[in-house]
Amino acid sequence: MSDQSSRTVSILGSTGSIGTQALQVIAEHPGRYDVVALAAGRNVELAAEQALATRATLVALAAGRAEDLLEAIDARAAQSERGSTAYRPEIVVGEEAATIAAGVGADVVLNGITGAIGLRPTLAALAAGSVLALANKESLIVGGPLVKAAARPDQIVPVDSEHSAIAQSLRGGRAREVRRLVVTASGGPFRGRRRDQLLDVTPTQALAHPNYAMGRLVTTNSATLVNKGLEVIEAHLLFDIPFDRIDVVVHPQQWIHSMVEFHDGSTIAQMGPPRMLVPIALGLSWPERLEDVDEPCDWSVAQSWDFFPLDDEAFPAVRLAREVGAEGGTFPAVYNAANEVCVDAFHAGSIGFLEIVDTVARVVEAYAGRGRSELGSTSESPSVEEVLRADGWARAAAAALVAGSEPVGRPVHGEEQR
């Protein structure tokens, strides 16, 4: 990408953490990007502000009314220095709105949606030939081979800080020279606690991430380390490295975002502040770098960085993710869907913190025992419909367990402590 070139961009999840930071990067690099489409959830006021600022041709809302968005745009235009009410974007509303925004054919589609609902937009962006800047890890994880088959080489650019770090570090050697990938984890707010010390964790405590400000689902996943389990599966799918060559190490400061170890004994790490600005900017500009995106490390200041092994007993989510990732097919979709239900149940007070991953494990076990055969989901390369059926089955199974109406599977290790 030359200094004079400009790329068209579609931003999915524009009112969320990733989307707002992406628009910050774009605003600070005028002339480099033309935002042609925005997709938001239900935050009409912020979507209107973003639409007016970018003059996006298309604005998509998952919920709400087009009339309310237009009124909000007019009200903001009247208050702004621009003072113009002539701006009228095309507005689409509903479940397919983000998919429509993804498929407009922009040079880059940044998928910052949270959850498995990002699958269809991911596939739409790939089908349209856009470069997919992927922050919605769930769509790759649940789609697996389906997403990989839809993507041409180098069409997917990872935006998760860990996978962006790996992609950057891989520039330092050939694929055949890689010995292992090392994915770093903050350890979340409960790093160092034993399993029995997690029994009374509250939702407020689980949302107190030490480094990042994220949405409820991702922050809770970071506390249970489900997020790190998803990232292990994502690393396997993105970089074609076997699970036994993907390690997780706890690094509380999170200045090292991840590392690549090569077969000569050298390790290349990508370092930077524990923020998302650089990964987002790289997603938009890959393979080149924008200038002055974030502050670099200050090597003149004394500092210490720590590294600890992962405690699989207290936090079994990563171990379970390796198992479902190795099974492949629709198993990752089951893991992810069951977890989304359990996170909601935890925040509703229906289950305890430890029950999130315990319940996910029971759903996965039930799926292996009878669920998969009930759905006929035996393909290693499932279709979208097969993935969505498995997703629905897992959500129903998890909801039944949460409600206590059907004890599927046997208790997992540690459940007797409750």
ZAMARGU-4260 file (C-alpha; in steps of 0.2 Angstrom, whole numbers, plus 5000, padded with zeros to 4 digits):
<rodrens>
0) 5000/5000/5000 | 5009/5016/4994 | 5008/5032/5003 | 4996/5039/4990 | 4984/5024/4989
5) 4967/5023/4997 | 4957/5008/5002 | 4938/5006/5004 | 4933/4998/5020 | 4918/4990/5028
10) 4918/4990/5047 | 4907/4976/5055 | 4904/4979/5074 | 4907/4998/5071 | 4900/5003/5088
15) 4910/4990/5098 | 4928/4991/5105 | 4936/4985/5089 | 4925/4996/5077 | 4928/5012/5087
20) 4946/5009/5088 | 4947/5006/5069 | 4938/5022/5066 | 4950/5031/5077 | 4965/5024/5066
25) 4956/5029/5050 | 4952/5046/5056 | 4971/5049/5061 | 4976/5043/5044 | 4966/5055/5032
30) 4966/5050/5014 | 4971/5032/5017 | 4954/5025/5019 | 4936/5027/5013 | 4923/5019/5024
35) 4909/5013/5013 | 4899/5003/5025 | 4896/5002/5043 | 4887/4988/5053 | 4882/4991/5071
40) 4871/4982/5083 | 4857/4993/5091 | 4867/5008/5097 | 4858/5020/5085 | 4866/5036/5092
45) 4884/5031/5090 | 4880/5023/5073 | 4873/5040/5067 | 4888/5049/5074 | 4900/5037/5064
50) 4889/5037/5049 | 4890/5056/5048 | 4909/5057/5051 | 4913/5044/5038 | 4899/5047/5025
55) 4897/5029/5023 | 4886/5024/5008 | 4878/5009/5018 | 4874/5008/5037 | 4868/4992/5043
60) 4859/4989/5060 | 4855/4972/5068 | 4841/4980/5077 | 4831/4996/5077 | 4822/5006/5064
65) 4829/5015/5049 | 4819/5030/5053 | 4827/5032/5070 | 4844/5032/5062 | 4840/5045/5050
70) 4833/5056/5063 | 4848/5054/5073 | 4859/5058/5058 | 4849/5074/5055 | 4850/5079/5073
75) 4869/5077/5073 | 4871/5086/5057 | 4861/5101/5062 | 4872/5102/5078 | 4889/5100/5069
80) 4899/5113/5060 | 4896/5104/5044 | 4877/5108/5046 | 4871/5098/5031 | 4856/5087/5032
85) 4859/5081/5014 | 4868/5065/5019 | 4857/5050/5016 | 4865/5033/5017 | 4857/5017/5012
90) 4850/5008/5028 | 4847/4990/5031 | 4840/4983/5047 | 4839/4965/5053 | 4848/4949/5055
95) 4856/4949/5038 | 4861/4967/5039 | 4880/4964/5044 | 4881/4951/5030 | 4875/4964/5017
100) 4888/4976/5023 | 4901/4963/5022 | 4897/4959/5004 | 4898/4976/4997 | 4915/4972/4989
105) 4926/4984/4999 | 4944/4982/4998 | 4945/4977/5017 | 4931/4971/5028 | 4935/4972/5046
110) 4924/4959/5055 | 4924/4965/5073 | 4907/4957/5078 | 4907/4946/5093 | 4901/4928/5093
115) 4896/4915/5080 | 4884/4927/5072 | 4900/4933/5063 | 4901/4917/5052 | 4889/4923/5038
120) 4897/4940/5036 | 4914/4932/5036 | 4909/4921/5022 | 4901/4935/5013 | 4917/4946/5014
125) 4927/4931/5007 | 4915/4928/4993 | 4915/4946/4988 | 4934/4945/4986 | 4938/4958/5000
130) 4953/4956/5012 | 4946/4950/5028 | 4953/4959/5043 | 4947/4946/5056 | 4944/4951/5074
135) 4929/4939/5075 | 4938/4923/5079 | 4922/4914/5082 | 4918/4914/5064 | 4934/4905/5059
140) 4933/4893/5074 | 4915/4887/5071 | 4917/4888/5052 | 4934/4880/5052 | 4937/4871/5035
145) 4922/4880/5027 | 4930/4897/5030 | 4947/4891/5025 | 4941/4884/5009 | 4932/4900/5005
150) 4948/4910/5007 | 4961/4913/4994 | 4979/4913/5000 | 4983/4929/5011 | 4965/4934/5010
155) 4962/4933/5029 | 4973/4945/5040 | 4971/4941/5059 | 4967/4956/5070 | 4967/4947/5087
160) 4983/4954/5095 | 4990/4936/5098 | 4988/4931/5080 | 4993/4947/5073 | 5009/4945/5083
165) 5012/4928/5076 | 5009/4934/5058 | 5022/4948/5061 | 5034/4936/5069 | 5032/4923/5055
170) 5040/4936/5043 | 5057/4931/5051 | 5057/4914/5044 | 5050/4901/5032 | 5035/4891/5037
175) 5045/4875/5037 | 5057/4882/5050 | 5044/4884/5063 | 5046/4873/5078 | 5031/4880/5088
180) 5020/4895/5091 | 5019/4902/5109 | 5002/4911/5112 | 5003/4923/5127 | 4989/4925/5140
185) 4987/4938/5154 | 4980/4925/5165 | 4964/4936/5168 | 4959/4943/5184 | 4961/4927/5193
190) 4978/4922/5188 | 4987/4912/5202 | 4971/4906/5210 | 4967/4888/5214 | 4951/4880/5207
195) 4943/4880/5225 | 4947/4899/5226 | 4936/4902/5211 | 4920/4895/5218 | 4912/4912/5223
200) 4918/4923/5209 | 4905/4936/5204 | 4901/4943/5187 | 4908/4960/5192 | 4925/4952/5197
205) 4925/4942/5181 | 4923/4958/5171 | 4938/4966/5179 | 4951/4962/5166 | 4968/4969/5171
210) 4974/4975/5154 | 4959/4977/5141 | 4942/4985/5140 | 4931/4973/5131 | 4913/4967/5129
215) 4905/4956/5142 | 4907/4940/5132 | 4925/4942/5128 | 4930/4949/5145 | 4922/4934/5154
220) 4930/4922/5141 | 4947/4930/5146 | 4943/4926/5165 | 4939/4908/5161 | 4953/4907/5148
225) 4940/4901/5136 | 4946/4915/5125 | 4963/4908/5125 | 4956/4891/5120 | 4948/4899/5106
230) 4964/4907/5101 | 4973/4890/5101 | 4960/4884/5089 | 4962/4900/5078 | 4981/4898/5078
235) 4980/4881/5072 | 4968/4885/5058 | 4977/4901/5053 | 4994/4895/5052 | 4992/4876/5049
240) 5002/4871/5065 | 4997/4855/5074 | 4990/4858/5092 | 5004/4849/5100 | 5016/4863/5093
245) 5005/4877/5100 | 5009/4882/5118 | 5001/4894/5130 | 5011/4904/5142 | 5004/4917/5155
250) 5012/4934/5153 | 5003/4946/5165 | 5010/4962/5157 | 5005/4957/5140 | 5018/4968/5131
255) 5024/4952/5122 | 5008/4948/5112 | 5015/4931/5106 | 5030/4922/5099 | 5036/4910/5086
260) 5050/4898/5090 | 5061/4892/5075 | 5070/4875/5073 | 5087/4883/5076 | 5082/4888/5094
265) 5078/4906/5089 | 5062/4914/5096 | 5055/4930/5088 | 5042/4940/5098 | 5031/4955/5094
270) 5031/4968/5107 | 5020/4983/5111 | 5008/4991/5123 | 4994/4980/5128 | 4982/4989/5117
275) 4973/4984/5100 | 4978/4999/5089 | 4993/4991/5080 | 4984/4974/5076 | 4969/4984/5070
280) 4979/4996/5059 | 4989/4981/5052 | 4972/4973/5048 | 4968/4988/5038 | 4985/4991/5029
285) 4993/4973/5028 | 5006/4970/5023 | 5012/4988/5026 | 5012/4998/5042 | 5004/5014/5045
290) 5015/5028/5054 | 5012/5033/5072 | 4999/5021/5077 | 5004/5019/5095 | 5018/5022/5107
295) 5032/5010/5106 | 5041/5002/5122 | 5051/5014/5132 | 5067/5004/5134 | 5075/5018/5144
300) 5063/5014/5159 | 5067/4999/5170 | 5054/4986/5169 | 5051/4967/5172 | 5041/4955/5162
305) 5035/4939/5170 | 5030/4922/5162 | 5021/4907/5171 | 5015/4890/5165 | 4996/4888/5162
310) 4987/4880/5177 | 4976/4867/5168 | 4967/4861/5184 | 4961/4878/5189 | 4957/4884/5170
315) 4953/4868/5160 | 4946/4878/5145 | 4962/4878/5135 | 4964/4859/5137 | 4946/4856/5132
320) 4948/4868/5117 | 4963/4857/5111 | 4952/4842/5112 | 4938/4849/5102 | 4950/4857/5090
325) 4958/4840/5087 | 4941/4832/5084 | 4937/4846/5071 | 4921/4846/5061 | 4907/4854/5071
330) 4915/4851/5088 | 4922/4869/5089 | 4905/4876/5085 | 4898/4866/5099 | 4911/4872/5111
335) 4909/4890/5106 | 4890/4890/5107 | 4888/4881/5123 | 4900/4894/5131 | 4890/4909/5124
340) 4875/4902/5133 | 4884/4898/5149 | 4892/4916/5150 | 4874/4923/5148 | 4868/4911/5162
345) 4883/4916/5173 | 4879/4934/5172 | 4861/4931/5175 | 4865/4922/5191 | 4859/4905/5185
350) 4876/4896/5187 | 4893/4899/5195 | 4909/4904/5188 | 4917/4886/5187 | 4901/4879/5180
355) 4904/4889/5164 | 4918/4878/5158 | 4911/4862/5167 | 4894/4864/5158 | 4903/4867/5141
360) 4913/4851/5144 | 4897/4841/5147 | 4889/4848/5132 | 4904/4843/5121 | 4904/4825/5129
365) 4885/4824/5125 | 4888/4829/5108 | 4902/4816/5105 | 4890/4803/5113 | 4874/4806/5104
370) 4872/4823/5098 | 4883/4822/5083 | 4874/4806/5077 | 4857/4814/5080 | 4862/4828/5068
375) 4871/4817/5056 | 4886/4829/5058 | 4900/4817/5054 | 4909/4828/5040 | 4926/4835/5043
380) 4921/4849/5031 | 4903/4854/5037 | 4892/4865/5027 | 4885/4881/5034 | 4869/4873/5038
385) 4878/4858/5047 | 4888/4871/5058 | 4872/4881/5062 | 4863/4865/5067 | 4877/4860/5078
390) 4877/4877/5085 | 4858/4876/5089 | 4860/4859/5097 | 4873/4865/5108 | 4864/4880/5114
395) 4849/4870/5118 | 4859/4857/5127 | 4868/4870/5137 | 4852/4879/5141 | 4844/4862/5147
400) 4859/4859/5159 | 4858/4877/5165 | 4840/4875/5169 | 4843/4858/5177 | 4830/4849/5166
405) 4842/4836/5158 | 4858/4830/5165 | 4867/4826/5149 | 4884/4818/5151 | 4894/4814/5167
410) 4901/4827/5179 | 4918/4833/5174 | 4933/4834/5185 | 4931/4845/5200 | 4912/4846/5199
415) 4910/4836/5214 | 4917/4851/5224 | 4901/4860/5221
</rodrens>
